[in-house]
Amino acid sequence: MSKIEYKDLLDAGVHFGHLTRKWDPRMSPYIFMEKNGIHIIDLNKTLACLDEASAAVKQIVRSGKKVMFVATKKQAKDLVADEARRLNMPYVTERWLGGMLTNFATIRKSLKKMSSLEKMMKEDAYKNMAKKERLMITRQKEKMESVLGGIADLSRLPAALFVVDIKREHIAIAEAQKLGIPVFALVDTNSNPNEVDFPIPANDDAFKSVNLLVKAFGVAIEEGLSERKKDKDDAKLSEEEEAKRAVDADTKE
């Protein structure tokens, strides 16, 4: 489980919400107080929600499924992309293409096209093309890569989404809801926590806050991955022992 403590959240400014006039009343269960016109998030609730989200995502990853990270806001995109790459999980940090989940068959065609362009660029035929043609292909590949690069290895729909800023990523959340894909998300005081399955009340604007919680979520995924590896190793070991017992039994006969 996440090793984050109350003080860590406090130091990272996780408790700072938005101006009180910008709040969503549905966030009231997660708000501790109002101070200088700003809502203060209840960090005990943040810790409890983070623990619940961590336990749930561990089980998803342990079963061999993928979690897609989604964060297109400037202060979150690089750190989210780094964490997703580290964990070998798909991510979207440039632009959410409408239908990325609900029209996944079309997205897969685009991924295949991107892959074929990549192969083509390694062939001699590409090297022999006119400079203008090569430039057009390179630009096309770069354009596709900026939007689809983070999901290049995704062969089927993700089992869950992890989102930073649910107001900004509302299209992604609507698509996940339509398909029954659970959503884990950092939810600030200006958002509706009922739109996601596992809300983690937190400041979703400050770099320190986002960084701390994205990494805590990453730790839970890491634990799930190592438990999956252990499950596979244990299964392999018991298979080998079973085979050995069978051989021993045949030998005795």
PAZAPA-4460 file (N, C-alpha, C; in steps of 0.05 Angstrom, whole numbers, plus 32768, in hexadecimal, padded with zeros to 4 digits):
% residues 253
    n_x    n_y    n_z   ca_x   ca_y   ca_z    c_x    c_y    c_z   seq   type   mol
   8011   7FE8   8000   8000   8000   8000   8012   8019   8000     1      M     A
   8005   802F   7FF9   8014   8048   7FF8   8020   804F   8014     2      S     A
   803A   8057   8014   8047   805E   802D   8045   807B   8033     3      K     A
   8034   8089   8025   8031   80A6   8029   8024   80AC   8044     4      I     A
   802E   80C1   8051   8022   80C9   806A   8016   80E5   8068     5      E     A
   8006   80EC   807C   7FF8   8105   807D   800B   811D   8078     6      Y     A
   8022   811C   8085   8036   8132   8082   803F   8135   8065     7      K     A
   8043   811F   8057   804B   8120   803B   8037   812F   802A     8      D     A
   801E   8129   802F   8008   8136   8021   8008   8154   8027     9      L     A
   800C   815A   8040   800C   8176   8049   8023   8186   803C    10      L     A
   803B   817A   803C   8052   8186   8030   804F   818B   8012    11      D     A
   8041   8179   8005   803D   817C   7FE8   8026   818E   7FE0    12      A     A
   8018   8198   7FF5   8001   81AA   7FEF   7FE9   819C   7FE3    13      G     A
   7FE6   8183   7FE9   7FCF   8173   7FDF   7FB5   817E   7FE9    14      V     A
   7FB5   818B   8000   7F9D   8195   800D   7F91   81AE   8001    15      H     A
   7FA0   81BC   7FF0   7F96   81D6   7FE5   7F83   81D1   7FCE    16      F     A
   7F69   81D8   7FD3   7F56   81D5   7FBE   7F53   81EF   7FAE    17      G     A
   7F3D   81F3   7FA0   7F38   820B   7F90   7F2A   8220   7FA1    18      H     A
   7F26   8237   7F95   7F17   824D   7FA2   7EFB   8242   7FA9    19      L     A
   7EF0   824B   7FBF   7ED7   8240   7FC8   7EC0   8244   7FB4    20      T     A
   7EC2   825A   7FA5   7EAC   8260   7F91   7EAD   824D   7F79    21      R     A
   7EC4   823E   7F76   7EC7   822C   7F60   7EC1   820F   7F68    22      K     A
   7EB8   820B   7F7F   7EB5   81EF   7F89   7E9D   81E0   7F7D    23      W     A
   7E9F   81C6   7F7E   7E89   81B5   7F77   7E7E   81AA   7F92    24      D     A
   7E65   81B0   7F98   7E5A   81A8   7FB3   7E5C   8189   7FB8    25      P     A
   7E5E   817A   7FA3   7E60   815C   7FA6   7E7B   8154   7FB2    26      R     A
   7E8E   8168   7FB4   7EA8   8162   7FC0   7EA7   8167   7FDE    27      M     A
   7E90   8171   7FE9   7E8F   8178   8005   7E98   8162   8019    28      S     A
   7E93   8148   8013   7E9C   8134   8026   7EBA   8133   802A    29      P     A
   7EC8   813E   8016   7EE6   813D   8016   7EF3   8157   801E    30      Y     A
   7EE2   816B   8025   7EED   8185   802C   7EED   8189   804A    31      I     A
   7F05   8191   8054   7F09   8194   8071   7EFF   81AF   807B    32      F     A
   7F06   81C4   806C   7EFE   81DF   8075   7F03   81F3   805E    33      M     A
   7EFC   820C   8064   7F00   8222   8052   7F14   8235   805F    34      E     A
   7F28   823D   8050   7F3C   8250   805B   7F45   8264   8046    35      K     A
   7F42   827E   804D   7F49   8294   803B   7F3D   8290   801F    36      N     A
   7F24   8288   801E   7F15   8285   8005   7F1D   826D   7FF5    37      G     A
   7F2C   825A   8001   7F34   8242   7FF4   7F2A   8229   8003    38      I     A
   7F21   8215   7FF5   7F19   81FC   8003   7F32   81EB   800A    39      H     A
   7F32   81E1   8022   7F48   81D0   802B   7F3E   81B3   802B    40      I     A
   7F4C   81A2   801D   7F45   8185   801B   7F4C   8176   8034    41      I     A
   7F3B   8164   803C   7F40   8153   8054   7F54   813D   804D    42      D     A
   7F6C   8140   8056   7F82   812E   804E   7F7E   8112   805A    43      L     A
   7F6F   810F   806F   7F69   80F4   807A   7F58   80E5   8065    44      N     A
   7F46   80F4   8058   7F35   80E8   8043   7F47   80E1   802B    45      K     A
   7F5A   80F2   8025   7F6D   80EC   800F   7F7C   80D3   8014    46      T     A
   7F86   80D0   802C   7F95   80B7   8033   7F84   809E   8031    47      L     A
   7F6B   80A0   803B   7F59   8089   803A   7F52   8082   801D    48      A     A
   7F4D   8096   800D   7F46   8091   7FF1   7F5E   8086   7FE1    49      C     A
   7F75   8090   7FE8   7F8E   8086   7FDB   7F92   8069   7FE1    50      L     A
   7F8E   8062   7FFA   7F91   8045   8003   7F7D   8033   7FF4    51      D     A
   7F64   803D   7FF2   7F4F   802E   7FE4   7F56   802A   7FC6    52      E     A
   7F5F   8040   7FBA   7F66   8040   7F9D   7F7E   802E   7F99    53      A     A
   7F92   802F   7FAB   7FAA   801F   7FA8   7FA4   8001   7FAA    54      S     A
   7F92   7FFA   7FBD   7F8B   7FDE   7FC0   7F7C   7FD3   7FA7    55      A     A
   7F6B   7FE4   7F9C   7F5B   7FDC   7F84   7F6D   7FD9   7F6B    56      A     A
   7F7F   7FED   7F67   7F8F   7FEC   7F4F   7FA4   7FD5   7F50    57      V     A
   7FAC   7FCF   7F68   7FBF   7FB8   7F6C   7FB2   7F9E   7F61    58      K     A
   7F99   7F9A   7F67   7F8B   7F82   7F5E   7F87   7F81   7F40    59      Q     A
   7F82   7F99   7F34   7F7F   7F9A   7F17   7F99   7F93   7F09    60      I     A
   7FAF   7F9E   7F13   7FC9   7F99   7F07   7FD2   7F7D   7F0C    61      V     A
   7FCC   7F73   7F24   7FD4   7F57   7F2B   7FC7   7F43   7F18    62      R     A
   7FAF   7F4A   7F0E   7FA2   7F37   7EFB   7FAC   7F3A   7EDE    63      S     A
   7FC1   7F4B   7EDB   7FCE   7F4D   7EC1   7FC2   7F62   7EAE    64      G     A
   7FB2   7F74   7EB9   7FA5   7F88   7EA8   7FB4   7FA3   7EA9    65      K     A
   7FAE   7FB4   7E96   7FBB   7FCE   7E93   7FAB   7FE5   7E9E    66      K     A
   7FB8   7FF9   7EA9   7FAC   8012   7EB2   7FB6   8028   7EA1    67      V     A
   7FA4   8037   7E95   7FAC   804E   7E83   7FAD   8067   7E94    68      M     A
   7FC4   8075   7E92   7FC8   808F   7E9F   7FBF   80A5   7E8C    69      F     A
   7FAF   80B8   7E97   7FA6   80CF   7E86   7FAB   80E9   7E94    70      V     A
   7FBB   80FA   7E88   7FC1   8115   7E93   7FCC   8127   7E7D    71      A     A
   7FBB   813A   7E74   7FC5   814B   7E5E   7FCC   8167   7E68    72      T     A
   7FC9   816D   7E82   7FD0   8187   7E8B   7FEE   818A   7E8E    73      K     A
   7FF8   81A2   7E89   8015   81A7   7E87   8025   819D   7E9F    74      K     A
   801C   81A3   7EB7   802B   819D   7ECF   802B   817F   7ED7    75      Q     A
   801A   816F   7EC9   8018   8153   7ED0   8022   8140   7EBA    76      A     A
   8021   8149   7EA1   8025   8136   7E8A   8040   8128   7E8B    77      K     A
   8056   8137   7E90   8071   812A   7E8F   8074   8116   7EA5    78      D     A
   806C   811D   7EBD   8070   810A   7ED3   805E   80F1   7ED1    79      L     A
   8046   80F5   7EC5   8034   80DF   7EC1   803F   80CD   7EAB    80      V     A
   804A   80D8   7E96   8055   80C8   7E80   806D   80B8   7E8B    81      A     A
   807E   80C5   7E9B   8096   80B7   7EA6   808D   809F   7EB8    82      D     A
   8079   80A4   7EC9   8070   808F   7EDB   8063   8078   7ECB    83      E     A
   8053   807E   7EB7   8046   806A   7EA7   805B   8059   7E98    84      A     A
   806F   8067   7E8D   8084   8058   7E7E   8094   8046   7E91    85      R     A
   8099   8050   7EA9   80A8   8040   7EBD   8099   8026   7EC3    86      R     A
   807F   8028   7EC4   806E   8011   7ECB   8065   8001   7EB3    87      L     A
   806D   800A   7E9B   8065   7FFD   7E82   8046   7FFD   7E7F    88      N     A
   803B   8015   7E85   801E   8018   7E83   8018   802D   7E6D    89      M     A
   8001   802A   7E60   7FFA   803E   7E4B   7FF3   8059   7E57    90      P     A
   7FF7   806E   7E47   7FF2   8089   7E51   7FEA   809C   7E3A    91      Y     A
   7FDA   80B0   7E41   7FD3   80C6   7E2F   7FD9   80E0   7E3C    92      V     A
   7FEC   80EF   7E31   7FF4   8108   7E3E   7FF3   8120   7E2A    93      T     A
   7FEE   811B   7E11   7FED   8130   7DFD   7FD0   813A   7DF8    94      E     A
   7FC0   8128   7DEC   7FA5   8130   7DE6   7F94   8116   7DE7    95      R     A
   7F7D   8118   7DF3   7F6B   8101   7DF3   7F5B   8101   7DD9    96      W     A
   7F5F   80EC   7DC9   7F50   80EA   7DB0   7F35   80DF   7DB6    97      L     A
   7F20   80ED   7DAD   7F05   80E3   7DB2   7F02   80C7   7DA7    98      G     A
   7EF7   80B4   7DB7   7EF4   8099   7DAE   7F0C   8087   7DB4    99      G     A
   7F1F   8092   7DC3   7F37   8082   7DCA   7F30   8068   7DD8   100      M     A
   7F1A   8068   7DE7   7F10   8050   7DF4   7EF8   8045   7DE6   101      L     A
   7EE4   8057   7DE0   7ECB   804D   7DD5   7ECD   8045   7DB8   102      T     A
   7EE2   804E   7DAA   7EE6   8046   7D8E   7F02   803B   7D8B   103      N     A
   7F08   8028   7D9D   7F23   801D   7D9F   7F2C   800F   7D85   104      F     A
   7F19   8004   7D77   7F20   7FF6   7D5E   7F2E   8009   7D4A   105      A     A
   7F24   8021   7D48   7F2F   8036   7D36   7F4B   803E   7D40   106      T     A
   7F4D   8041   7D5B   7F67   8049   7D67   7F7C   8033   7D61   107      I     A
   7F74   801A   7D62   7F86   8004   7D5C   7F90   8005   7D40   108      R     A
   7F7F   800E   7D2D   7F87   8011   7D11   7F9D   8026   7D0F   109      K     A
   7F99   803C   7D1E   7FAC   8052   7D1E   7FC7   8048   7D2A   110      S     A
   7FC6   8038   7D3E   7FDE   802D   7D4B   7FED   801B   7D37   111      L     A
   7FDD   800B   7D28   7FEA   7FFA   7D14   7FF7   800A   7CFE   112      K     A
   7FEA   8020   7CF6   7FF5   8032   7CE2   8010   803E   7CEC   113      K     A
   800F   8047   7D05   8027   8053   7D11   803E   803F   7D11   114      M     A
   8037   8026   7D18   804B   8010   7D19   8056   800B   7CFD   115      S     A
   8045   800B   7CE9   804E   8005   7CCD   8060   801C   7CC3   116      S     A
   805A   8035   7CCB   806B   804C   7CC3   8087   8049   7CCF   117      L     A
   8087   8040   7CE8   80A0   803B   7CF6   80B1   8026   7CE8   118      E     A
   80A4   8010   7CDF   80B2   7FFB   7CD1   80BC   8005   7CB6   119      K     A
   80AB   8014   7CA8   80B2   801F   7C8E   80CA   8031   7C8F   120      M     A
   80CD   8040   7CA4   80E3   8053   7CA7   80FE   8045   7CAB   121      M     A
   80FD   802B   7CB1   8115   801C   7CB5   811E   800D   7C9B   122      K     A
   810C   800E   7C87   8112   8000   7C6E   8121   8011   7C5A   123      E     A
   812E   8003   7C47   813E   8011   7C33   812C   8022   7C21   124      D     A
   8114   8018   7C1B   8102   8027   7C0A   80FD   8044   7C14   125      A     A
   80FC   8046   7C2F   80F8   8060   7C3B   8110   8072   7C36   126      Y     A
   8127   8066   7C39   8140   8076   7C35   8144   807F   7C19   127      K     A
   8137   8071   7C06   813A   8078   7BEA   8124   808C   7BE0   128      N     A
   8111   8093   7BF3   80FC   80A6   7BEC   8107   80C2   7BE9   129      M     A
   80F7   80D3   7BDB   80FF   80EF   7BD9   80FD   80FB   7BF5   130      A     A
   810E   8110   7BF9   810F   811D   7C14   80F4   8127   7C1E   131      K     A
   80E4   8132   7C0B   80CA   813C   7C12   80B7   8126   7C1C   132      K     A
   80B8   810F   7C0F   80A7   80F8   7C17   80AF   80EE   7C32   133      E     A
   80CA   80EC   7C36   80D4   80E3   7C51   80CB   80F6   7C67   134      R     A
   80CC   810F   7C61   80C4   8124   7C75   80A6   8121   7C7C   135      L     A
   8096   811C   7C68   8079   8119   7C6C   8073   8101   7C7E   136      M     A
   8081   80EB   7C78   807D   80D2   7C88   8087   80D7   7CA5   137      I     A
   809E   80E3   7CA8   80A9   80E9   7CC3   8096   80FA   7CD3   138      T     A
   808B   810F   7CC6   8078   8121   7CD4   805F   8112   7CDC   139      R     A
   8055   8101   7CCA   803D   80F2   7CD0   8041   80DF   7CE8   140      Q     A
   8058   80D2   7CE8   805F   80C0   7CFE   8061   80D0   7D19   141      K     A
   806F   80E6   7D18   8073   80F6   7D30   8058   8100   7D3B   142      E     A
   8046   8108   7D29   802C   8112   7D31   801C   80FC   7D3F   143      K     A
   801D   80E4   7D33   800E   80CD   7D3E   801B   80C5   7D59   144      M     A
   8035   80C7   7D5A   8044   80BE   7D72   803E   80D1   7D8A   145      E     A
   803B   80EB   7D84   8036   80FD   7D9A   801B   80F8   7DA7   146      S     A
   8008   80EE   7D98   7FED   80E8   7DA3   7FEA   80CB   7DAC   147      V     A
   7FF6   80B9   7D9C   7FF2   809C   7DA1   800A   808E   7DAD   148      L     A
   8021   809C   7DAF   8039   808F   7DB9   8037   8080   7DD3   149      G     A
   8027   808C   7DE6   8024   8080   7E01   8013   8067   7E01   150      G     A
   8004   8062   7DEB   7FF3   804A   7DEB   7FFB   8037   7DD4   151      I     A
   8014   803B   7DCA   801D   802B   7DB3   801B   800D   7DB8   152      A     A
   8020   8004   7DD0   8020   7FE7   7DD6   8005   7FDD   7DE0   153      D     A
   7FF0   7FEE   7DDF   7FD6   7FE6   7DEA   7FC7   7FD5   7DD5   154      L     A
   7FC3   7FBC   7DDB   7FB5   7FAA   7DC8   7F97   7FA7   7DCF   155      S     A
   7F90   7FAE   7DE8   7F74   7FAC   7DF0   7F6E   7FC3   7E03   156      R     A
   7F54   7FC7   7E09   7F4C   7FDD   7E1A   7F59   7FDA   7E36   157      L     A
   7F61   7FF1   7E42   7F6C   7FEF   7E5D   7F56   7FE6   7E71   158      P     A
   7F5F   7FDB   7E88   7F4B   7FD2   7E9C   7F43   7FE9   7EAE   159      A     A
   7F53   7FFF   7EAF   7F4C   8016   7EC0   7F5B   802F   7EB5   160      A     A
   7F51   8046   7EBF   7F5E   805F   7EB8   7F67   806D   7ED2   161      L     A
   7F7E   807A   7ED0   7F87   808B   7EE6   7F89   80A7   7EDB   162      F     A
   7F79   80BA   7EE6   7F76   80D4   7EDA   7F7F   80EA   7EED   163      V     A
   7F8D   80FE   7EE3   7F94   8117   7EF2   7F82   812D   7EE6   164      V     A
   7F70   8138   7EF6   7F5E   814E   7EEF   7F46   8143   7EDE   165      D     A
   7F31   813C   7EEC   7F1A   812F   7EDF   7F09   8143   7ECF   166      I     A
   7F0C   815D   7ED5   7EFD   8171   7EC5   7F0A   8173   7EA9   167      K     A
   7F24   8174   7EA9   7F33   8176   7E90   7F30   815D   7E7F   168      R     A
   7F30   8146   7E8C   7F2F   812D   7E7D   7F13   8121   7E7C   169      E     A
   7EFF   8132   7E7B   7EE3   8129   7E7C   7EDB   8116   7E65   170      H     A
   7EE7   8119   7E4E   7EE1   8108   7E37   7EEA   80EB   7E3D   171      I     A
   7F03   80E9   7E47   7F0E   80CF   7E4E   7EFD   80C1   7E63   172      A     A
   7EF4   80D0   7E77   7EE4   80C5   7E8C   7EC8   80BC   7E82   173      I     A
   7EBD   80CC   7E70   7EA2   80C5   7E65   7EA5   80AB   7E55   174      A     A
   7EBB   80A8   7E46   7EBF   808F   7E36   7EC2   8077   7E49   175      E     A
   7ED2   807B   7E5E   7ED6   8065   7E71   7EBC   805C   7E7E   176      A     A
   7EAC   8070   7E86   7E92   806B   7E92   7E80   805B   7E7F   177      Q     A
   7E80   8062   7E66   7E6F   8055   7E52   7E77   8037   7E4F   178      K     A
   7E91   8032   7E53   7E9A   8016   7E50   7E9D   8007   7E6A   179      L     A
   7E96   8014   7E80   7E98   8007   7E9A   7EB5   8003   7EA3   180      G     A
   7EC7   8015   7E9A   7EE3   8013   7EA2   7EE7   8024   7EBB   181      I     A
   7EF0   8019   7ED1   7EF3   8028   7EEA   7F08   803F   7EE7   182      P     A
   7F02   8055   7EF4   7F14   806D   7EF3   7F1E   8074   7F0E   183      V     A
   7F38   8076   7F10   7F46   8080   7F28   7F4E   809C   7F22   184      F     A
   7F4B   80AF   7F34   7F51   80CB   7F2D   7F57   80DD   7F44   185      A     A
   7F69   80F0   7F3F   7F6D   8106   7F52   7F56   8119   7F4E   186      L     A
   7F47   8120   7F63   7F2F   8130   7F61   7F32   8149   7F72   187      V     A
   7F32   8160   7F66   7F34   817A   7F74   7F19   8184   7F7C   188      D     A
   7F18   819A   7F8C   7EFF   81A4   7F97   7EEB   81AF   7F83   189      T     A
   7EF4   81B3   7F6A   7EE3   81BE   7F55   7ED7   81A8   7F44   190      N     A
   7EDA   818E   7F4C   7ED1   8178   7F3C   7EBB   8167   7F49   191      S     A
   7EAF   8156   7F3A   7E9A   8144   7F44   7EA6   8128   7F49   192      N     A
   7EAB   8121   7F62   7EB8   8107   7F68   7EA7   80EF   7F60   193      P     A
   7E8C   80F3   7F5C   7E7B   80DD   7F55   7E7F   80D3   7F38   194      N     A
   7E8F   80E3   7F28   7E94   80DB   7F0D   7EA8   80C5   7F0A   195      E     A
   7EB7   80C0   7F20   7ECC   80AB   7F1F   7EC7   8096   7F34   196      V     A
   7ED3   807F   7F30   7ECF   8068   7F43   7EE0   806B   7F5C   197      D     A
   7EF9   8075   7F58   7F0B   8077   7F6F   7F16   8094   7F70   198      F     A
   7F07   80A7   7F7C   7F11   80C2   7F7D   7F26   80C5   7F93   199      P     A
   7F3C   80D3   7F8D   7F50   80D9   7FA1   7F50   80F8   7FA5   200      I     A
   7F43   8102   7FBA   7F41   811F   7FBD   7F5D   812C   7FC0   201      P     A
   7F63   813E   7FAE   7F7E   814A   7FAE   7F80   8162   7F9C   202      A     A
   7F94   8173   7FA2   7F9B   8189   7F90   7FA6   817D   7F76   203      N     A
   7F97   8182   7F60   7FA0   8176   7F47   7FAF   818A   7F35   204      D     A
   7FB7   81A1   7F41   7FC5   81B5   7F31   7FE2   81B8   7F38   205      D     A
   7FE8   81B6   7F52   8004   81BA   7F5B   8015   81A2   7F54   206      A     A
   802C   81A7   7F48   803F   8192   7F3F   8046   817F   7F56   207      F     A
   804C   818A   7F6E   8054   8179   7F85   803F   8166   7F8D   208      K     A
   8026   8170   7F8D   800F   815F   7F95   800B   8149   7F81   209      S     A
   800A   8150   7F67   8006   813C   7F52   801C   8127   7F52   210      V     A
   8035   8131   7F54   804C   8120   7F54   804B   810B   7F6A   211      N     A
   8045   8114   7F82   8043   8102   7F9A   802E   80EC   7F96   212      L     A
   8017   80F4   7F8C   8001   80E1   7F8A   8003   80CE   7F72   213      L     A
   800E   80D9   7F5C   8013   80C8   7F45   8027   80B2   7F4C   214      V     A
   803C   80BA   7F5B   8050   80A6   7F63   8046   8092   7F77   215      K     A
   8034   809B   7F89   8028   8089   7F9D   8017   8074   7F8E   216      A     A
   8008   807E   7F7A   7FF7   806C   7F6A   8009   8058   7F5A   217      F     A
   8020   8063   7F51   8034   8052   7F43   803F   803C   7F54   218      G     A
   8043   8042   7F6E   804D   802E   7F81   8039   8017   7F84   219      V     A
   801F   801E   7F85   800A   8009   7F87   800A   7FF7   7F6E   220      A     A
   800E   8003   7F57   800F   7FF4   7F3E   8028   7FE2   7F3E   221      I     A
   803E   7FED   7F48   8057   7FDD   7F4A   8053   7FC5   7F5B   222      E     A
   8045   7FC9   7F72   8040   7FB3   7F84   802F   7F9D   7F77   223      E     A
   801B   7FA7   7F68   800A   7F94   7F59   8019   7F84   7F45   224      G     A
   802C   7F91   7F37   803D   7F84   7F23   804F   7F6F   7F30   225      L     A
   805A   7F76   7F47   806C   7F62   7F54   805D   7F4B   7F5F   226      S     A
   8044   7F50   7F68   8033   7F3A   7F72   802B   7F28   7F5B   227      E     A
   8026   7F34   7F43   8020   7F24   7F2C   8038   7F12   7F24   228      R     A
   804F   7F1D   7F26   8068   7F0D   7F1F   806B   7EF6   7F33   229      K     A
   8066   7EFC   7F4D   8068   7EE7   7F61   8053   7ED1   7F5C   230      K     A
   803A   7ED9   7F55   8025   7EC6   7F4F   802E   7EB3   7F38   231      D     A
   803A   7EBF   7F23   8043   7EB0   7F0C   805A   7E9D   7F13   232      K     A
   806C   7EA7   7F23   8083   7E97   7F2C   807A   7E7F   7F3D   233      D     A
   8066   7E85   7F50   805C   7E70   7F61   804D   7E5A   7F50   234      D     A
   803E   7E64   7F3C   802F   7E51   7F2B   8042   7E3F   7F1C   235      A     A
   8058   7E4C   7F12   806C   7E3D   7F02   807A   7E28   7F14   236      K     A
   8080   7E30   7F2D   808D   7E1E   7F40   807C   7E06   7F46   237      L     A
   8062   7E0C   7F4B   8050   7DF5   7F52   804C   7DE3   7F3A   238      S     A
   804D   7DEE   7F22   804B   7DDD   7F09   8063   7DCB   7F07   239      E     A
   807B   7DD6   7F0D   8093   7DC7   7F0B   8094   7DB1   7F20   240      E     A
   8089   7DB7   7F39   8088   7DA3   7F4E   8075   7D8D   7F47   241      E     A
   805E   7D95   7F3B   804A   7D82   7F32   8055   7D6E   7F1D   242      E     A
   8064   7D7A   7F0A   8071   7D6A   7EF5   8085   7D57   7F01   243      A     A
   8095   7D61   7F14   80A9   7D51   7F21   809D   7D39   7F30   244      K     A
   8086   7D3F   7F3E   8078   7D2A   7F4D   806E   7D14   7F3A   245      R     A
   8064   7D1E   7F23   8059   7D0B   7F0E   8070   7CF9   7F04   246      A     A
   8087   7D05   7EFF   809E   7CF6   7EF5   80A7   7CE1   7F0A   247      V     A
   80A8   7CEB   7F23   80B0   7CD9   7F3A   809D   7CC1   7F3C   248      D     A
   8083   7CC7   7F39   806E   7CB2   7F3B   8072   7C9D   7F25   249      A     A
   8078   7CA7   7F0C   807C   7C95   7EF5   8094   7C83   7EFA   250      D     A
   80A9   7C90   7F05   80C2   7C81   7F0A   80BE   7C6A   7F1E   251      T     A
   80AE   7C70   7F33   80A9   7C5C   7F47   809A   7C44   7F3C   252      K     A
   8088   7C4A   7F29   8078   7C35   7F1D   808A   7C23   7F0C   253      E     A
***
